[in-house]
Amino acid sequence: MYKKFISGIMLASFIAGSTFTSCSKKSEPLPKKTYSDSISMNNWKYNEKDDVYYQTGIIYVSKPEDLTYHTLGIFIPGKYVEGTKNSDGTYAIKAIQKDAPYVMPIETPGYAALPAPEDYVDAVKDYTDAGLIFLYSGARGKTHGAPLGVTDFKAAIRYIRHNSEILPGNTDLVFTFGMSGGGAQSAILGASGDSELYEPYLQEIGAVMTESDAVTGSMDWCPITNLNVANEAYEWEMGRTRTDLSEFEQYLSEELALAFGSYIDSLNLKDENGNKLTLVNYTDYLTKTIEDSLNTFLSTTAFPYNPQKTQNNMHLKMLTAGMGQMGQGMNNMQPPSDKPDENKDNNRMPPPPDNKDGKKPENRPEPPEGQPNGHQPSFEEMDGIQRNKNNSTGLNLNRTFNSPEEYIAALNEKTTWVIYDKSTNTAKITSIKDFYKYMKPATKNIGAFDDLNAAQGENLLFGYGDGKGAHFDKYMTALLKDTIYYASFAEDLNKKDSAGNTVDYRMNAYNPMYYLSSYYDGYKSSTPAKFWRIRSGICQGDTAISTELMLKLALQNYGNEITDVDFATVWGLPHVEAETTGSPTQNFIAWVKECVEQL
């Protein structure tokens, strides 16, 4: 019954790093408007060239904080309505199609705020040509504090559903999509449908409280999620690529990794064959995931191959990050390695006392706001997340490779860790340690998400709207008890926001795993999306592979409420809208159509 919307051929791709806002044609400032619980059907504009009816400046909450964010735009294929031109040049429209799905961009890299559109947005044409209705909502960002960004998107979804009788298409069918912090918030929307945790925040802004905010599908590129253990996962996977650490830094990295090992054992996740994953076999599962990514790359890549010319000219930056010796002193809850070290020292160094070696990391430069000469900024340049850029493995992967053998030889330039079988065009990874050393090193300081100085983007996300970052990692707080950092960590964990909630409450609201895993109290307390598509660049230094891998596993383990989980981590790609083949936009549109056909 939902197949009527499928028409046309999907066209150009959405280039990574370019926002929908940048495509928006500037107009005069919006006139002062008042909230109405009903969308006017007599005040639409029409883009004749693209055959799209649209309306912007629609206030979607009765107590808006800022109309920059608390308005939305709707862009409708012309064939879905009957339009009558008014004397002032606007149009009155009447819906004649009630099946088409809505797609909603969560264009918030680094959890940034998303200004609402003020006029027509050229980029919507790819979606409306494919028969999709484009719902473009503004939303507050990290400077306002979590969970306000996702709260706003939920409020917008509730508002259009409140107007379902007059709008074309099927407002029950909403698919979100986003990259990085936007991928994270798309995943949160997918996992937290109708969660009670959001009710006080929705009430604060006067959202419609009688409608559902659950979405049908969630498309997530490089989602930075599971922030309650993100520091720990980062050190478990990439911490042992760090060099020149002080005793304090070494201790902190190792202890964070150990905490993640305990977390793995507690999740009760199962693989595709129903086997329970524990620390004993999870490293093997992770290794196979990495190996599968490489073999997919080999089977889908045409040689000669040049990393810089892949993915439709997206601004790919192959990692050439450098590492040295691995961290020492892990016990049997160790980060991934090829074999347990039976001779390692299990006596770990205690944290330093105040004012000794608990030194603060060096200040790191802010990412550039823009580049000259028409440079298209990458997500890494736009998202306000701090990264170290001075590492180099010495591998020369930024060149053209004429054959798979030549590419594998480049991977093995320093040491052999990949074995290639030409007869089957497949590879086997013999050292997961070397994979991290050469392909996925740490690019963030210890406390990758909860920075010791509260200077990371996620610190701002869990701040309190005053422009200052706040700490949120309770595991890290415990480790810092006898250091100069402890007081600020402990203070932040006890603060309350405007709704009277501590960071634990807010973290749960912003953690997809809270709703999807039986480890958490919020398990099955929401209405999750039926369809999921998750893609990441396997070489990104922004987060651990386990971040998206555990999200995938939790979704697969959840039950019949979730229809399909389409997951891939793409070999050779960093923090981008990673796709094995094709463009992100085309692949997303095709996926939405496939999902709707299954309903």
C-alpha positions as CSV (number, residue, x, y, z in Angstrom):
1,M,0.0,0.0,0.0
2,Y,3.0,2.3,0.5
3,K,4.5,1.7,-2.9
4,K,2.8,4.6,-4.7
5,F,5.4,7.1,-3.7
6,I,8.2,5.3,-5.6
7,S,9.0,7.2,-8.7
8,G,11.8,8.8,-10.6
9,I,15.5,8.1,-10.5
10,M,17.7,9.3,-7.7
11,L,20.2,11.9,-8.8
12,A,23.2,13.7,-7.5
13,S,24.8,12.9,-4.2
14,F,25.1,15.1,-1.2
15,I,28.8,15.9,-0.8
16,A,30.2,15.2,2.7
17,G,30.7,18.3,4.6
18,S,28.2,20.5,2.8
19,T,25.2,21.4,4.9
20,F,21.7,21.9,3.7
21,T,21.8,25.4,5.2
22,S,24.7,26.3,2.9
23,C,22.4,25.5,-0.1
24,S,19.6,27.7,1.2
25,K,18.8,30.9,-0.7
26,K,18.9,33.8,1.7
27,S,15.8,35.8,2.0
28,E,14.6,38.7,4.1
29,P,14.3,38.0,7.8
30,L,11.2,36.0,8.8
31,P,8.3,38.2,9.8
32,K,7.1,37.8,13.4
33,K,4.8,34.9,13.6
34,T,2.7,33.2,16.3
35,Y,2.3,29.5,17.0
36,S,-0.7,27.7,15.6
37,D,-1.4,24.0,16.2
38,S,-2.5,23.8,12.6
39,I,-0.3,24.4,9.6
40,S,-1.8,26.9,7.1
41,M,-2.5,25.3,3.8
42,N,-3.1,28.6,2.1
43,N,0.4,30.1,2.4
44,W,2.7,27.8,0.4
45,K,5.3,28.8,-2.2
46,Y,6.1,26.9,-5.4
47,N,9.4,26.2,-7.1
48,E,8.3,25.7,-10.6
49,K,11.7,24.5,-11.8
50,D,11.9,21.7,-9.3
51,D,8.1,21.2,-9.1
52,V,8.1,21.5,-5.3
53,Y,5.6,23.2,-3.0
54,Y,7.2,24.4,0.2
55,Q,6.6,26.4,3.4
56,T,9.2,27.6,5.9
57,G,9.0,29.4,9.2
58,I,6.5,27.0,10.6
59,I,6.7,27.3,14.4
60,Y,6.4,23.8,15.8
61,V,6.2,24.5,19.6
62,S,4.0,26.8,21.6
63,K,6.8,28.1,23.8
64,P,9.7,28.6,21.4
65,E,13.0,29.6,22.8
66,D,14.5,30.8,19.6
67,L,12.8,30.9,16.2
68,T,16.1,30.2,14.6
69,Y,15.7,26.7,15.8
70,H,12.0,26.3,16.7
71,T,10.7,26.5,13.2
72,L,10.6,24.0,10.4
73,G,10.2,23.8,6.6
74,I,8.3,21.2,4.5
75,F,9.2,20.5,0.9
76,I,6.6,18.5,-1.1
77,P,6.7,17.0,-4.6
78,G,4.3,18.9,-6.8
79,K,2.4,15.8,-7.8
80,Y,1.3,15.1,-4.3
81,V,-0.9,18.2,-4.0
82,E,-3.4,20.3,-6.0
83,G,-2.2,23.9,-5.9
84,T,-4.2,27.1,-6.5
85,K,-2.4,30.4,-6.8
86,N,-3.4,33.2,-4.5
87,S,-3.5,36.9,-5.4
88,D,-0.3,37.5,-3.4
89,G,1.6,34.8,-5.3
90,T,1.4,32.2,-2.6
91,Y,-0.5,28.9,-3.1
92,A,-3.3,27.1,-1.4
93,I,-2.7,23.4,-1.6
94,K,-4.7,20.3,-1.0
95,A,-3.2,16.8,-0.4
96,I,-4.0,14.2,-3.0
97,Q,-1.4,11.6,-2.0
98,K,-1.2,10.0,1.5
99,D,1.4,7.3,1.2
100,A,4.8,8.9,0.7
101,P,7.3,8.9,3.6
102,Y,9.0,11.9,5.1
103,V,12.8,12.2,5.4
104,M,14.4,14.4,8.0
105,P,18.1,15.6,8.0
106,I,19.9,15.6,11.3
107,E,22.6,17.8,9.9
108,T,24.4,18.4,13.2
109,P,28.1,17.5,13.0
110,G,29.6,17.7,16.4
111,Y,26.1,18.0,17.8
112,A,25.9,21.5,16.4
113,A,22.7,23.5,16.3
114,L,20.8,23.4,13.1
115,P,19.2,26.7,11.9
116,A,15.8,26.2,10.3
117,P,15.5,27.0,6.6
118,E,14.3,30.5,5.6
119,D,13.5,29.8,2.0
120,Y,13.9,27.2,-0.7
121,V,16.8,24.7,-0.3
122,D,18.3,23.5,-3.5
123,A,19.5,20.2,-2.0
124,V,16.0,18.9,-1.4
125,K,15.5,18.3,-5.1
126,D,17.4,14.9,-4.9
127,Y,14.8,13.7,-2.4
128,T,11.6,15.2,-3.8
129,D,12.5,13.9,-7.3
130,A,12.6,10.5,-5.7
131,G,9.1,11.0,-4.3
132,L,10.1,11.8,-0.7
133,I,8.7,14.6,1.4
134,F,11.5,16.6,3.0
135,L,11.0,17.7,6.6
136,Y,13.7,20.2,7.5
137,S,13.5,21.2,11.2
138,G,15.7,23.6,13.1
139,A,17.1,22.4,16.4
140,R,19.2,23.6,19.3
141,G,22.8,22.2,19.6
142,K,25.5,21.4,22.0
143,T,25.9,24.9,23.3
144,H,22.3,24.5,24.7
145,G,23.1,21.2,26.3
146,A,21.7,17.7,25.9
147,P,19.1,16.5,25.4
148,L,17.7,19.6,23.8
149,G,18.8,18.9,20.3
150,V,17.0,15.6,20.0
151,T,14.1,17.1,22.0
152,D,13.6,19.7,19.2
153,F,13.6,17.1,16.5
154,K,11.1,15.0,18.4
155,A,8.9,18.1,18.8
156,A,9.0,18.7,15.1
157,I,7.9,15.1,14.3
158,R,5.1,15.4,16.8
159,Y,3.9,18.6,15.2
160,I,3.7,17.3,11.7
161,R,1.8,14.2,12.9
162,H,-0.6,16.6,14.7
163,N,-1.3,17.9,11.2
164,S,-1.4,14.5,9.4
165,E,-5.0,15.0,8.2
166,I,-4.2,18.0,6.1
167,L,-0.6,17.2,5.0
168,P,0.2,14.9,2.1
169,G,2.1,11.7,2.5
170,N,2.1,9.5,5.5
171,T,3.5,11.3,8.6
172,D,3.8,7.9,10.4
173,L,6.7,7.1,8.1
174,V,9.6,9.3,9.1
175,F,13.2,8.4,8.3
176,T,16.1,10.4,9.9
177,F,19.6,10.6,8.6
178,G,22.8,12.2,9.8
179,M,26.6,12.0,10.1
180,S,28.9,12.0,13.1
181,G,27.2,14.0,15.9
182,G,24.2,14.1,13.5
183,G,24.5,10.3,13.0
184,A,24.5,10.0,16.8
185,Q,21.3,12.1,17.2
186,S,19.7,10.2,14.3
187,A,20.5,7.0,16.2
188,I,19.1,8.5,19.4
189,L,15.9,9.4,17.6
190,G,15.7,5.8,16.3
191,A,16.2,4.2,19.7
192,S,14.3,6.6,22.0
193,G,10.9,6.9,20.4
194,D,8.2,8.1,22.9
195,S,10.7,7.8,25.8
196,E,9.4,9.3,29.0
197,L,12.8,10.8,29.7
198,Y,12.1,13.5,27.1
199,E,8.7,14.6,28.5
200,P,9.9,17.4,30.8
201,Y,12.0,18.9,28.0
202,L,9.2,18.6,25.5
203,Q,6.8,20.3,28.0
204,E,9.3,23.1,28.6
205,I,9.0,24.3,24.9
206,G,5.3,23.5,24.6
207,A,5.6,20.6,22.2
208,V,2.5,18.6,21.2
209,M,2.2,15.9,23.9
210,T,-0.5,13.8,22.3
211,E,1.5,12.5,19.3
212,S,4.3,9.9,18.9
213,D,7.8,10.9,18.1
214,A,9.0,7.4,17.1
215,V,10.6,7.2,13.7
216,T,10.4,4.4,11.1
217,G,14.0,4.3,10.1
218,S,17.4,5.7,11.2
219,M,20.3,6.2,8.8
220,D,23.5,6.8,10.8
221,W,27.0,7.6,9.3
222,C,29.8,7.4,11.9
223,P,27.5,7.8,14.9
224,I,29.3,9.0,18.0
225,T,27.1,7.3,20.6
226,N,27.3,5.3,23.8
227,L,29.1,8.3,25.4
228,N,28.8,6.8,28.9
229,V,31.6,4.4,28.0
230,A,33.1,6.1,24.9
231,N,36.3,7.1,26.7
232,E,36.7,3.5,27.9
233,A,36.1,1.9,24.4
234,Y,38.5,4.4,22.9
235,E,41.3,3.3,25.2
236,W,40.4,-0.4,24.9
237,E,40.9,-0.3,21.2
238,M,43.3,2.6,20.4
239,G,44.9,3.4,23.7
240,R,47.8,1.0,23.2
241,T,48.8,3.0,20.1
242,R,49.8,5.9,22.4
243,T,53.5,6.7,23.0
244,D,55.5,8.8,25.4
245,L,52.9,8.7,28.2
246,S,53.6,9.8,31.7
247,E,53.0,7.4,34.5
248,F,49.7,9.1,35.2
249,E,48.5,9.0,31.6
250,Q,49.6,5.4,31.3
251,Y,47.6,4.5,34.4
252,L,44.5,6.4,33.2
253,S,44.6,4.8,29.7
254,E,44.9,1.3,31.1
255,E,42.3,1.6,33.7
256,L,39.7,3.1,31.3
257,A,40.4,0.1,29.0
258,L,39.9,-2.3,31.9
259,A,36.5,-0.7,32.6
260,F,35.4,-1.3,29.1
261,G,36.5,-5.0,29.3
262,S,34.1,-5.3,32.3
263,Y,31.4,-3.6,30.3
264,I,31.7,-6.0,27.5
265,D,31.2,-9.0,29.9
266,S,28.1,-7.3,31.3
267,L,26.2,-6.5,28.2
268,N,25.1,-10.1,27.4
269,L,25.2,-9.5,23.7
270,K,25.0,-12.4,21.2
271,D,26.5,-12.7,17.8
272,E,24.6,-13.7,14.6
273,N,24.9,-17.4,15.6
274,G,23.4,-16.8,19.1
275,N,26.8,-17.1,20.8
276,K,27.2,-14.9,23.9
277,L,30.0,-12.4,23.5
278,T,32.3,-11.9,26.4
279,L,35.8,-10.6,26.6
280,V,37.1,-14.0,25.8
281,N,35.6,-14.1,22.3
282,Y,34.7,-10.5,21.6
283,T,38.2,-9.7,20.3
284,D,37.8,-12.5,17.7
285,Y,34.4,-11.1,16.7
286,L,35.9,-7.6,16.3
287,T,38.8,-9.0,14.3
288,K,36.4,-10.8,11.9
289,T,34.5,-7.5,11.5
290,I,37.7,-5.8,10.5
291,E,38.6,-8.6,8.2
292,D,35.2,-8.7,6.6
293,S,35.6,-4.9,5.9
294,L,38.9,-5.5,4.1
295,N,37.5,-8.4,2.1
296,T,34.4,-6.3,1.0
297,F,36.8,-3.6,-0.1
298,L,38.8,-6.1,-2.2
299,S,35.7,-7.5,-3.8
300,T,34.2,-4.1,-4.7
301,T,37.2,-2.1,-5.6
302,A,38.4,-1.7,-9.1
303,F,42.1,-1.3,-9.5
304,P,44.0,1.0,-10.2
305,Y,42.8,2.4,-7.0
306,N,43.6,5.8,-5.4
307,P,42.1,6.6,-2.0
308,Q,41.7,10.3,-2.8
309,K,39.6,9.7,-5.8
310,T,37.0,7.4,-4.2
311,Q,33.5,8.1,-2.8
312,N,32.4,10.6,-5.5
313,N,35.2,13.2,-4.8
314,M,34.4,13.5,-1.1
315,H,37.2,15.0,0.9
316,L,38.8,11.8,2.1
317,K,41.8,12.1,4.3
318,M,43.4,8.7,4.7
319,L,44.9,8.3,8.1
320,T,48.7,8.4,8.2
321,A,48.7,8.6,12.0
322,G,51.7,7.3,13.8
323,M,52.2,5.1,16.7
324,G,54.9,3.3,18.5
325,Q,55.0,0.7,21.2
326,M,51.8,-0.5,22.8
327,G,50.8,0.3,26.3
328,Q,52.0,-2.1,28.9
329,G,50.6,-3.8,32.0
330,M,47.2,-5.0,31.0
331,N,45.6,-7.8,32.9
332,N,43.2,-10.4,31.3
333,M,40.7,-7.6,30.7
334,Q,42.9,-6.3,28.0
335,P,42.4,-4.3,24.8
336,P,42.3,-6.4,21.6
337,S,45.5,-8.3,21.0
338,D,46.6,-11.4,19.2
339,K,47.5,-13.5,22.2
340,P,47.2,-12.9,26.0
341,D,50.6,-12.0,27.5
342,E,51.1,-14.5,30.2
343,N,54.1,-12.7,31.6
344,K,52.6,-9.2,32.0
345,D,52.7,-7.4,35.3
346,N,49.3,-7.1,36.8
347,N,50.3,-4.6,39.4
348,R,49.1,-1.3,38.1
349,M,50.4,2.0,39.2
350,P,48.1,4.0,41.4
351,P,47.1,7.5,40.3
352,P,49.3,10.4,41.4
353,P,48.4,12.6,44.3
354,D,47.4,16.2,43.9
355,N,49.8,18.5,42.1
356,K,52.2,15.7,41.0
357,D,52.1,14.0,37.7
358,G,48.4,14.5,37.1
359,K,49.4,17.1,34.5
360,K,46.8,18.6,32.1
361,P,47.2,17.9,28.4
362,E,48.7,20.6,26.2
363,N,46.2,22.9,24.6
364,R,45.1,21.8,21.2
365,P,44.2,24.1,18.3
366,E,40.6,24.7,17.4
367,P,39.6,23.4,14.0
368,P,39.6,26.0,11.2
369,E,36.3,27.7,10.4
370,G,36.9,27.7,6.7
371,Q,39.5,27.4,4.0
372,P,40.4,29.7,1.1
373,N,40.4,28.9,-2.6
374,G,37.0,27.1,-2.7
375,H,38.0,24.3,-0.3
376,Q,35.0,22.3,0.8
377,P,35.5,21.7,4.5
378,S,35.3,18.2,5.8
379,F,33.2,17.1,8.8
380,E,36.3,17.1,10.9
381,E,36.9,20.8,10.0
382,M,33.3,21.8,10.9
383,D,32.4,19.9,14.0
384,G,34.4,21.6,16.7
385,I,35.8,18.4,18.0
386,Q,39.5,18.4,19.1
387,R,41.9,16.0,17.4
388,N,45.6,15.5,17.2
389,K,46.9,15.7,13.7
390,N,50.6,15.3,14.1
391,N,50.9,11.5,14.0
392,S,52.3,9.4,11.2
393,T,52.7,5.7,10.7
394,G,55.1,6.1,7.8
395,L,52.9,4.0,5.6
396,N,52.5,5.5,2.1
397,L,48.8,4.9,1.4
398,N,48.1,8.2,-0.3
399,R,48.9,7.1,-3.9
400,T,47.6,5.0,-6.7
401,F,47.7,1.2,-6.4
402,N,47.7,-0.9,-9.6
403,S,46.6,-4.2,-8.0
404,P,45.4,-5.7,-4.8
405,E,48.8,-7.2,-4.3
406,E,50.4,-3.8,-4.5
407,Y,47.9,-2.4,-1.9
408,I,48.4,-5.3,0.5
409,A,52.2,-4.9,0.2
410,A,51.8,-1.3,1.2
411,L,49.8,-2.3,4.3
412,N,52.6,-4.7,5.2
413,E,55.4,-2.2,4.5
414,K,56.6,-2.1,8.2
415,T,55.5,-5.6,9.3
416,T,53.4,-8.4,7.9
417,W,49.9,-8.3,9.4
418,V,47.7,-9.1,6.3
419,I,48.0,-12.3,4.3
420,Y,46.5,-12.1,0.8
421,D,45.2,-15.0,-1.3
422,K,45.3,-14.0,-4.9
423,S,43.3,-17.1,-6.0
424,T,40.3,-16.0,-4.0
425,N,41.0,-12.3,-3.8
426,T,40.6,-12.5,0.0
427,A,42.8,-11.4,2.9
428,K,43.3,-12.6,6.5
429,I,44.4,-10.2,9.3
430,T,47.0,-11.9,11.5
431,S,47.5,-9.0,14.0
432,I,44.7,-6.8,15.2
433,K,47.3,-4.8,17.1
434,D,49.0,-3.9,13.9
435,F,45.6,-2.9,12.3
436,Y,45.2,-0.3,15.1
437,K,48.8,0.7,14.8
438,Y,48.8,1.4,11.1
439,M,45.1,2.0,10.2
440,K,43.2,3.3,13.3
441,P,45.5,5.0,15.8
442,A,44.4,7.3,18.6
443,T,43.8,10.8,17.3
444,K,42.4,12.2,20.5
445,N,43.9,12.7,23.9
446,I,43.1,10.4,26.9
447,G,39.6,11.3,27.9
448,A,38.7,11.4,24.2
449,F,35.2,12.5,24.9
450,D,35.3,13.7,28.4
451,D,38.4,15.8,28.2
452,L,40.4,16.4,31.4
453,N,39.9,20.1,30.9
454,A,36.2,19.8,29.8
455,A,37.3,21.2,26.5
456,Q,35.9,18.5,24.1
457,G,32.7,18.9,22.1
458,E,31.0,16.3,24.2
459,N,31.8,18.3,27.3
460,L,29.9,21.2,25.8
461,L,27.1,18.9,24.9
462,F,26.7,17.9,28.5
463,G,27.1,21.4,29.8
464,Y,24.3,23.7,31.0
465,G,23.8,26.2,28.3
466,D,26.4,28.7,29.7
467,G,29.0,28.1,27.1
468,K,31.1,26.0,29.4
469,G,31.9,22.3,29.2
470,A,31.0,19.8,31.9
471,H,32.3,16.4,32.8
472,F,30.1,13.3,32.6
473,D,32.2,10.1,32.8
474,K,31.6,8.5,36.2
475,Y,34.2,5.8,35.6
476,M,36.8,8.4,34.8
477,T,35.8,10.4,37.8
478,A,36.5,7.5,40.1
479,L,40.0,7.0,38.6
480,L,40.8,10.7,39.2
481,K,39.9,10.7,42.9
482,D,43.4,11.6,44.1
483,T,44.3,14.1,41.3
484,I,43.9,17.7,40.6
485,Y,41.0,16.9,38.3
486,Y,38.7,15.2,40.7
487,A,36.9,18.2,42.2
488,S,35.6,19.5,38.9
489,F,34.6,16.0,37.7
490,A,32.7,15.3,40.9
491,E,31.0,18.7,41.0
492,D,29.8,18.3,37.4
493,L,28.3,14.9,38.0
494,N,26.1,16.3,40.8
495,K,24.8,19.4,38.9
496,K,21.2,19.7,37.8
497,D,19.8,21.2,34.6
498,S,16.7,23.4,34.2
499,A,14.5,20.3,34.5
500,G,16.1,19.2,37.7
501,N,18.0,16.3,36.2
502,T,21.6,15.3,36.7
503,V,24.0,14.3,33.9
504,D,23.2,10.6,34.5
505,Y,19.6,11.2,33.5
506,R,20.6,13.3,30.5
507,M,23.2,10.7,29.5
508,N,20.6,7.9,29.5
509,A,18.3,10.1,27.3
510,Y,21.2,10.5,24.8
511,N,22.4,6.9,24.8
512,P,20.7,4.5,22.2
513,M,22.0,1.5,24.2
514,Y,20.0,2.6,27.2
515,Y,16.8,1.7,25.3
516,L,18.2,-1.3,23.4
517,S,20.3,-3.3,25.8
518,S,19.1,-5.3,28.8
519,Y,22.1,-4.0,30.7
520,Y,20.3,-0.7,31.2
521,D,17.2,0.2,33.2
522,G,15.6,1.7,30.1
523,Y,15.6,-1.5,28.1
524,K,12.4,-1.7,26.0
525,S,11.0,1.5,27.5
526,S,10.7,3.1,24.1
527,T,9.4,2.5,20.6
528,P,12.5,1.9,18.4
529,A,12.7,2.3,14.7
530,K,12.0,-0.8,12.6
531,F,14.8,-0.1,10.1
532,W,18.4,0.8,10.7
533,R,21.3,1.5,8.3
534,I,24.7,2.2,10.0
535,R,27.9,3.0,8.1
536,S,31.3,4.1,9.3
537,G,34.8,4.7,8.1
538,I,36.8,2.0,9.7
539,C,39.9,4.2,9.9
540,Q,38.3,7.1,11.7
541,G,40.1,8.1,14.9
542,D,37.0,9.7,16.2
543,T,35.6,6.7,18.0
544,A,36.1,3.0,18.6
545,I,34.7,0.4,16.2
546,S,32.9,-1.1,19.2
547,T,30.7,2.0,19.4
548,E,28.8,1.2,16.3
549,L,29.4,-2.5,16.5
550,M,27.7,-2.8,19.9
551,L,24.8,-0.6,18.6
552,K,24.4,-3.1,15.7
553,L,24.5,-6.1,18.1
554,A,22.0,-4.6,20.5
555,L,19.6,-3.9,17.6
556,Q,20.0,-7.4,16.2
557,N,19.4,-8.9,19.7
558,Y,16.4,-6.7,20.5
559,G,13.6,-8.8,19.0
560,N,10.9,-8.7,16.3
561,E,10.1,-5.1,16.9
562,I,13.2,-4.3,14.7
563,T,12.8,-5.5,11.2
564,D,16.2,-5.0,9.7
565,V,19.7,-3.8,10.6
566,D,22.0,-3.0,7.7
567,F,25.5,-2.5,9.0
568,A,28.9,-1.9,7.4
569,T,32.2,-0.4,8.5
570,V,34.0,0.6,5.3
571,W,37.6,-0.2,4.8
572,G,40.1,2.6,4.2
573,L,37.7,5.5,5.0
574,P,38.0,8.0,7.8
575,H,35.3,10.1,9.5
576,V,33.1,10.6,6.4
577,E,29.7,9.6,5.1
578,A,31.2,6.2,4.3
579,E,29.8,4.0,1.6
580,T,31.2,0.9,0.0
581,T,29.9,2.0,-3.4
582,G,27.7,4.7,-4.7
583,S,26.9,8.1,-3.0
584,P,25.5,8.6,0.4
585,T,22.4,10.4,-0.9
586,Q,21.6,7.8,-3.5
587,N,22.1,5.0,-1.2
588,F,20.0,6.5,1.5
589,I,17.1,7.2,-0.9
590,A,17.3,3.6,-2.2
591,W,17.3,2.3,1.3
592,V,14.2,4.3,2.3
593,K,12.4,2.9,-0.7
594,E,13.4,-0.7,0.2
595,C,12.2,-0.2,3.7
596,V,8.8,1.2,2.7
597,E,8.3,-1.7,0.3
598,Q,8.6,-4.1,3.3
599,L,5.7,-2.4,5.2
